[in-house]
Amino acid sequence: MAYSYVRSGGNLSLEHRARSVRNAKVASAARLDPDDRDVDSLIFQHRRPILEAWLEQLPGQLNVLDVGGRIQPYRGLIETKIRGYFALDLQFEGMVDVVATAEHIPLRNDCLDLVLCTDTLQYIPDPGAAINEMHRVLKPGGQLLLSTRGCYPEHHDELWRFLPDGLRRLAHRFSKVEVMPEGATGSGVMTTINVLLHRSLEETRWGRIARRTSVPLLNRLGRVLDRISPHDTRSACGISVRAIK
Ligand SMILES: C[S@@+](CC[C@H](N)C(=O)[O-])C[C@H]1O[C@@H](n2cnc3c(N)ncnc32)[C@H](O)[C@@H]1O
């Protein structure tokens, strides 16, 4: 696979780079195997089995691009199927190989089997252009697996929230698009309450107490409510998409 350009972090010290990779690996593990003491755990608990089922169906020898791949939570699920794995991100941090924007992917047409784009679309200024680029670089029959936040409070530098029909529209160039809510409304509402109540306390004594008490309790309540109303997904905490070129 030939990149038209690859920029490395030329002036970063090796020590900085090693620390950044170590931190990214810790963050990846926490997203793949979420802890109930984490306010975001319901999102990642629901996301993993959806992506795992889709990834399991893929053949081996995959050339993969991870858009927003500073952290790579789901790479471990396909390690034995990977031929080449390249992470593109705005920042040369963590496990990034290529610094570029998702709206201008520095790759030729039709060269990839799989594009992963998890928890990134909501940060991208032009999400439609980014999805068109992901479509362009995939081979015919190649797949885009994408996840983004659904019902979730405003966070850091995010720009967008998406709904299932909006994602279908953005992926209109693909021949087949499947959209899956990550959990149901119970999880979305309880995650929202968890984040609003606890995020600002995280580094305080009350935050540490909450991590052992109210945070896991609200996560459990979210799972119970999802079991009571599994088909109400209007406020699911996240959405996953499988799109086939
Ligand atoms: C929350 S992280 C997602 C990490 C990982 N994919 C995951 O699932 O945990 C979002 C990443 O998207 C990157 N990002 C934001 N805007 C971008 C853009 N326009 N093009 C490429 N990457 C972008 C950020 O730098 C950040 O590393």
PDBQT file of the ligand as one rigid body, heavy atoms in Angstrom, charges set to zero:
ROOT
HETATM    1  C1  LIG A 301     -11.747   9.830  20.912  1.00  0.00    +0.000 C 
HETATM    2  S1  LIG A 301     -10.398   9.563  19.823  1.00  0.00    +0.000 S 
HETATM    3  C2  LIG A 301     -10.866   7.985  19.135  1.00  0.00    +0.000 C 
HETATM    4  C3  LIG A 301      -9.807   6.959  19.339  1.00  0.00    +0.000 C 
HETATM    5  C4  LIG A 301     -10.140   5.547  18.887  1.00  0.00    +0.000 C 
HETATM    6  N1  LIG A 301     -10.460   5.457  17.485  1.00  0.00    +0.000 N 
HETATM    7  C5  LIG A 301     -11.202   4.883  19.726  1.00  0.00    +0.000 C 
HETATM    8  O1  LIG A 301     -12.126   4.274  19.221  1.00  0.00    +0.000 OA
HETATM    9  O2  LIG A 301     -11.060   4.936  20.946  1.00  0.00    +0.000 OA
HETATM   10  C6  LIG A 301     -10.750  10.614  18.429  1.00  0.00    +0.000 C 
HETATM   11  C7  LIG A 301      -9.534  10.833  17.541  1.00  0.00    +0.000 C 
HETATM   12  O3  LIG A 301      -9.947  11.462  16.324  1.00  0.00    +0.000 OA
HETATM   13  C8  LIG A 301      -8.905  12.320  15.907  1.00  0.00    +0.000 C 
HETATM   14  N2  LIG A 301      -9.455  13.290  14.937  1.00  0.00    +0.000 N 
HETATM   15  C9  LIG A 301     -10.237  14.352  15.178  1.00  0.00    +0.000 A 
HETATM   16  N3  LIG A 301     -10.551  14.996  14.025  1.00  0.00    +0.000 NA
HETATM   17  C10 LIG A 301      -9.952  14.321  13.026  1.00  0.00    +0.000 A 
HETATM   18  C11 LIG A 301      -9.873  14.490  11.595  1.00  0.00    +0.000 A 
HETATM   19  N4  LIG A 301     -10.508  15.498  10.988  1.00  0.00    +0.000 N 
HETATM   20  N5  LIG A 301      -9.157  13.604  10.893  1.00  0.00    +0.000 NA
HETATM   21  C12 LIG A 301      -8.511  12.578  11.517  1.00  0.00    +0.000 A 
HETATM   22  N6  LIG A 301      -8.548  12.360  12.866  1.00  0.00    +0.000 NA
HETATM   23  C13 LIG A 301      -9.254  13.220  13.604  1.00  0.00    +0.000 A 
HETATM   24  C14 LIG A 301      -8.402  12.927  17.200  1.00  0.00    +0.000 C 
HETATM   25  O4  LIG A 301      -7.107  13.466  17.071  1.00  0.00    +0.000 OA
HETATM   26  C15 LIG A 301      -8.477  11.727  18.168  1.00  0.00    +0.000 C 
HETATM   27  O5  LIG A 301      -7.252  11.045  18.248  1.00  0.00    +0.000 OA
ENDROOT
TORSDOF 0
